[in-house]
Amino acid sequence: MDSGGLRRLTGQGAFETVFRTGRRVEGLYLTLIAAPAPVAGGRLGLVVGRKVSPRAVDRNRIKRKLREAARANPAALARHDVVLRVSRARNRAEQDLCALEAARLLTELAARACATLQ
């Protein structure tokens, strides 16, 4: 567990399971893929390829912003393993919009999870 309390999705098998069984929600800048977590307390996986941004410093900034968005929405990860796959974020403005979109999609995921409990 990292310092922010997020559990990380690690290993090729874990990512493949989420990609294979998860539900996808497409956004302009990223795709959210969510699958039911096998254990209590879901995990977060991030996919930011070189096609999105060739510079490692930019990819790391995008991942940092996405982790911040996930920390702000802990209910979204309570029962799901989530992968955020970035498809577009060339400049800082798009990177910030990508993080806002991630926060919106995670909030919607949490709302749907709460609605199914009621």
Backbone as CSV, one residue per row, in Angstrom:
resi,resn,N_x,N_y,N_z,CA_x,CA_y,CA_z,C_x,C_y,C_z
1,MET,0.856,-1.175,0.000,0.000,0.000,0.000,0.895,1.229,0.000
2,ASP,0.579,2.184,-0.882,1.407,3.383,-0.891,0.919,4.361,0.165
3,SER,1.575,5.489,0.278,1.314,6.417,1.369,-0.087,6.995,1.357
4,GLY,-0.757,7.012,0.208,-2.094,7.586,0.124,-3.202,6.616,0.464
5,GLY,-2.884,5.360,0.720,-3.902,4.396,1.069,-4.491,3.662,-0.119
6,LEU,-3.971,3.869,-1.310,-4.459,3.156,-2.483,-3.757,1.819,-2.604
7,ARG,-4.533,0.813,-2.954,-3.931,-0.483,-3.265,-3.716,-0.522,-4.768
8,ARG,-2.543,-0.980,-5.170,-2.189,-0.987,-6.586,-2.523,-2.324,-7.224
9,LEU,-2.998,-2.248,-8.441,-3.217,-3.430,-9.260,-1.868,-3.753,-9.884
10,THR,-1.332,-4.929,-9.597,0.001,-5.271,-10.093,-0.033,-6.625,-10.779
11,GLY,0.858,-6.803,-11.682,1.000,-8.082,-12.362,0.142,-8.172,-13.607
12,GLN,0.679,-8.841,-14.603,-0.012,-8.961,-15.882,-1.336,-9.701,-15.737
13,GLY,-1.384,-10.714,-14.898,-2.609,-11.486,-14.720,-3.745,-10.657,-14.141
14,ALA,-3.436,-9.797,-13.191,-4.463,-8.948,-12.581,-5.018,-7.971,-13.612
15,PHE,-4.152,-7.368,-14.398,-4.607,-6.446,-15.443,-5.440,-7.192,-16.482
16,GLU,-4.991,-8.368,-16.899,-5.724,-9.145,-17.898,-7.121,-9.501,-17.408
17,THR,-7.243,-9.844,-16.132,-8.549,-10.177,-15.567,-9.491,-8.990,-15.642
18,VAL,-9.007,-7.816,-15.270,-9.853,-6.620,-15.327,-10.197,-6.290,-16.777
19,PHE,-9.221,-6.368,-17.683,-9.494,-6.081,-19.091,-10.515,-7.061,-19.675
20,ARG,-10.423,-8.325,-19.269,-11.294,-9.352,-19.822,-12.713,-9.285,-19.246
21,THR,-12.837,-9.059,-17.938,-14.148,-9.155,-17.285,-14.775,-7.807,-16.954
22,GLY,-14.013,-6.739,-17.050,-14.505,-5.445,-16.600,-15.438,-4.760,-17.574
23,ARG,-16.226,-3.839,-17.033,-17.095,-2.980,-17.842,-16.326,-1.716,-18.184
24,ARG,-16.463,-1.280,-19.438,-15.726,-0.115,-19.918,-16.629,1.111,-20.001
25,VAL,-16.038,2.235,-19.619,-16.688,3.522,-19.792,-15.688,4.410,-20.523
26,GLU,-16.040,4.798,-21.750,-15.152,5.596,-22.583,-15.331,7.074,-22.289
27,GLY,-14.234,7.764,-22.179,-14.236,9.209,-22.058,-13.429,9.797,-23.188
28,LEU,-13.336,11.102,-23.211,-12.575,11.766,-24.253,-11.071,11.529,-24.088
29,TYR,-10.603,11.502,-22.839,-9.168,11.398,-22.572,-8.739,10.037,-22.043
30,LEU,-9.673,9.261,-21.501,-9.290,7.975,-20.936,-10.461,7.011,-20.949
31,THR,-10.145,5.747,-20.680,-11.141,4.702,-20.540,-11.045,4.157,-19.126
32,LEU,-12.183,4.069,-18.447,-12.242,3.454,-17.128,-12.758,2.041,-17.323
33,ILE,-12.045,1.077,-16.777,-12.443,-0.323,-16.847,-12.566,-0.809,-15.406
34,ALA,-13.758,-1.275,-15.028,-14.007,-1.684,-13.642,-14.542,-3.102,-13.609
35,ALA,-13.982,-3.903,-12.717,-14.434,-5.272,-12.491,-14.625,-5.457,-10.988
36,PRO,-15.541,-6.335,-10.591,-15.714,-6.583,-9.154,-14.401,-7.060,-8.533
37,ALA,-14.086,-6.509,-7.376,-12.848,-6.883,-6.692,-13.008,-8.267,-6.064
38,PRO,-11.987,-9.118,-6.183,-12.087,-10.454,-5.589,-12.051,-10.427,-4.055
39,VAL,-11.474,-9.384,-3.498,-11.433,-9.224,-2.043,-11.911,-7.830,-1.694
40,ALA,-12.259,-7.619,-0.435,-12.736,-6.301,-0.009,-11.646,-5.253,-0.236
41,GLY,-12.057,-4.106,-0.692,-11.084,-3.040,-0.968,-10.453,-3.252,-2.317
42,GLY,-10.932,-2.543,-3.315,-10.430,-2.709,-4.670,-9.052,-2.118,-4.873
43,ARG,-8.567,-2.289,-6.090,-7.230,-1.825,-6.433,-7.304,-0.929,-7.658
44,LEU,-6.261,-0.131,-7.847,-6.185,0.801,-8.966,-4.989,0.461,-9.840
45,GLY,-5.225,0.398,-11.150,-4.159,0.212,-12.122,-4.177,1.359,-13.112
46,LEU,-3.011,1.798,-13.526,-2.891,2.918,-14.459,-2.125,2.467,-15.697
47,VAL,-2.633,2.851,-16.873,-1.952,2.549,-18.134,-1.773,3.864,-18.874
48,VAL,-0.514,4.294,-18.970,-0.178,5.521,-19.687,1.014,5.183,-20.581
49,GLY,0.740,4.964,-21.853,1.776,4.532,-22.780,2.577,5.674,-23.371
50,ARG,3.635,5.305,-24.086,4.484,6.301,-24.726,3.787,7.041,-25.853
51,LYS,2.772,6.433,-26.437,2.030,7.126,-27.498,1.285,8.326,-26.935
52,VAL,0.878,8.243,-25.675,0.173,9.353,-25.041,1.111,10.528,-24.863
53,SER,2.290,10.256,-24.345,3.293,11.296,-24.132,4.672,10.649,-24.160
54,PRO,5.522,11.074,-25.058,6.819,10.421,-25.178,7.765,10.676,-23.998
55,ARG,7.515,11.747,-23.251,8.419,12.077,-22.144,7.958,11.416,-20.847
56,ALA,8.882,10.729,-20.176,8.553,10.032,-18.932,8.052,10.993,-17.863
57,VAL,8.608,12.189,-17.816,8.192,13.153,-16.799,6.707,13.501,-16.959
58,ASP,6.242,13.585,-18.205,4.832,13.872,-18.443,3.949,12.677,-18.086
59,ARG,4.392,11.472,-18.432,3.622,10.278,-18.073,3.514,10.137,-16.561
60,ASN,4.592,10.424,-15.854,4.563,10.347,-14.397,3.635,11.400,-13.803
61,ARG,3.613,12.580,-14.384,2.699,13.638,-13.916,1.253,13.203,-14.107
62,ILE,0.951,12.602,-15.259,-0.411,12.113,-15.516,-0.797,11.071,-14.470
63,LYS,0.097,10.127,-14.206,-0.205,9.081,-13.220,-0.402,9.676,-11.829
64,ARG,0.396,10.655,-11.482,0.250,11.309,-10.168,-1.120,11.976,-10.052
65,LYS,-1.544,12.675,-11.115,-2.850,13.333,-11.107,-3.987,12.304,-11.019
66,LEU,-3.835,11.173,-11.696,-4.865,10.136,-11.642,-4.944,9.501,-10.256
67,ARG,-3.793,9.298,-9.613,-3.814,8.769,-8.232,-4.498,9.741,-7.286
68,GLU,-4.259,11.053,-7.482,-4.939,12.059,-6.658,-6.448,11.978,-6.840
69,ALA,-6.889,11.820,-8.085,-8.328,11.705,-8.352,-8.907,10.462,-7.687
70,ALA,-8.162,9.370,-7.709,-8.647,8.133,-7.079,-8.695,8.266,-5.559
71,ARG,-7.716,8.932,-4.976,-7.728,9.135,-3.519,-8.918,9.981,-3.086
72,ALA,-9.347,10.892,-3.942,-10.481,11.756,-3.621,-11.813,11.010,-3.730
73,ASN,-11.821,9.833,-4.346,-13.035,9.036,-4.532,-12.842,7.618,-4.001
74,PRO,-12.637,7.445,-2.691,-12.359,6.100,-2.178,-13.539,5.142,-2.336
75,ALA,-14.767,5.656,-2.407,-15.931,4.773,-2.553,-15.914,4.029,-3.883
76,ALA,-15.312,4.623,-4.906,-15.258,3.980,-6.217,-14.388,2.726,-6.186
77,LEU,-13.389,2.731,-5.338,-12.467,1.599,-5.269,-12.817,0.620,-4.150
78,ALA,-13.885,0.884,-3.434,-14.225,0.030,-2.294,-14.565,-1.397,-2.728
79,ARG,-15.251,-1.532,-3.883,-15.702,-2.857,-4.304,-15.251,-3.228,-5.707
80,HIS,-14.393,-2.422,-6.313,-13.994,-2.658,-7.698,-12.480,-2.606,-7.863
81,ASP,-11.995,-3.415,-8.779,-10.654,-3.230,-9.316,-10.827,-2.333,-10.535
82,VAL,-10.081,-1.247,-10.588,-10.263,-0.241,-11.634,-8.952,-0.040,-12.386
83,VAL,-9.060,-0.004,-13.708,-7.929,0.367,-14.554,-8.319,1.646,-15.281
84,LEU,-7.453,2.630,-15.218,-7.611,3.871,-15.977,-6.583,3.842,-17.099
85,ARG,-7.067,3.758,-18.336,-6.181,3.709,-19.497,-6.281,5.038,-20.234
86,VAL,-5.197,5.793,-20.232,-5.188,7.123,-20.853,-4.975,6.966,-22.351
87,SER,-5.809,7.669,-23.119,-5.699,7.598,-24.571,-5.195,8.908,-25.179
88,ARG,-5.312,9.997,-24.411,-4.918,11.295,-24.961,-4.625,12.258,-23.821
89,ALA,-3.452,12.864,-23.836,-3.073,13.888,-22.857,-1.722,14.472,-23.268
90,ARG,-1.706,15.183,-24.366,-0.454,15.687,-24.934,0.175,16.829,-24.145
91,ASN,-0.643,17.797,-23.710,-0.075,18.952,-23.021,-0.652,19.050,-21.611
92,ARG,-0.193,20.030,-20.861,-0.631,20.147,-19.462,-2.122,20.376,-19.327
93,ALA,-2.693,21.158,-20.223,-4.126,21.408,-20.151,-4.905,20.102,-20.332
94,GLU,-4.504,19.286,-21.316,-5.164,17.996,-21.518,-4.913,17.051,-20.357
95,GLN,-3.729,17.121,-19.746,-3.438,16.278,-18.589,-4.364,16.621,-17.428
96,ASP,-4.588,17.918,-17.214,-5.493,18.342,-16.144,-6.928,17.934,-16.454
97,LEU,-7.335,18.066,-17.716,-8.677,17.637,-18.109,-8.840,16.122,-17.969
98,CYS,-7.778,15.400,-18.231,-7.790,13.946,-18.069,-8.037,13.582,-16.599
99,ALA,-7.374,14.268,-15.692,-7.559,14.011,-14.262,-8.980,14.357,-13.822
100,LEU,-9.525,15.456,-14.336,-10.909,15.821,-14.014,-11.892,14.777,-14.547
101,GLU,-11.627,14.288,-15.750,-12.487,13.249,-16.308,-12.408,11.970,-15.485
102,ALA,-11.213,11.619,-15.019,-11.058,10.435,-14.167,-11.864,10.603,-12.881
103,ALA,-11.799,11.780,-12.274,-12.564,12.027,-11.052,-14.060,11.891,-11.312
104,ARG,-14.529,12.417,-12.446,-15.956,12.328,-12.791,-16.379,10.877,-12.995
105,LEU,-15.580,10.107,-13.737,-15.919,8.709,-13.996,-15.884,7.877,-12.717
106,LEU,-14.923,8.154,-11.837,-14.863,7.428,-10.562,-16.053,7.772,-9.678
107,THR,-16.466,9.030,-9.689,-17.647,9.430,-8.912,-18.890,8.727,-9.437
108,GLU,-19.025,8.642,-10.765,-20.163,7.938,-11.354,-20.136,6.453,-10.995
109,LEU,-18.948,5.843,-10.983,-18.820,4.441,-10.605,-19.262,4.242,-9.161
110,ALA,-18.836,5.132,-8.265,-19.227,5.041,-6.862,-20.734,5.201,-6.705
111,ALA,-21.330,6.126,-7.465,-22.779,6.348,-7.381,-23.542,5.119,-7.847
112,ARG,-23.074,4.491,-8.928,-23.730,3.262,-9.412,-23.600,2.140,-8.389
113,ALA,-22.415,2.046,-7.747,-22.210,0.990,-6.746,-23.133,1.211,-5.554
114,CYS,-23.319,2.458,-5.139,-24.218,2.762,-4.016,-25.664,2.496,-4.404
115,ALA,-26.029,2.790,-5.646,-27.407,2.590,-6.095,-27.758,1.098,-6.123
116,THR,-26.789,0.243,-6.419,-27.070,-1.191,-6.458,-27.223,-1.770,-5.060
117,LEU,-26.662,-1.088,-4.058,-26.795,-1.551,-2.679,-28.176,-1.252,-2.107
118,GLN,-28.841,-0.250,-2.636,-30.132,0.157,-2.078,-31.279,-0.608,-2.668
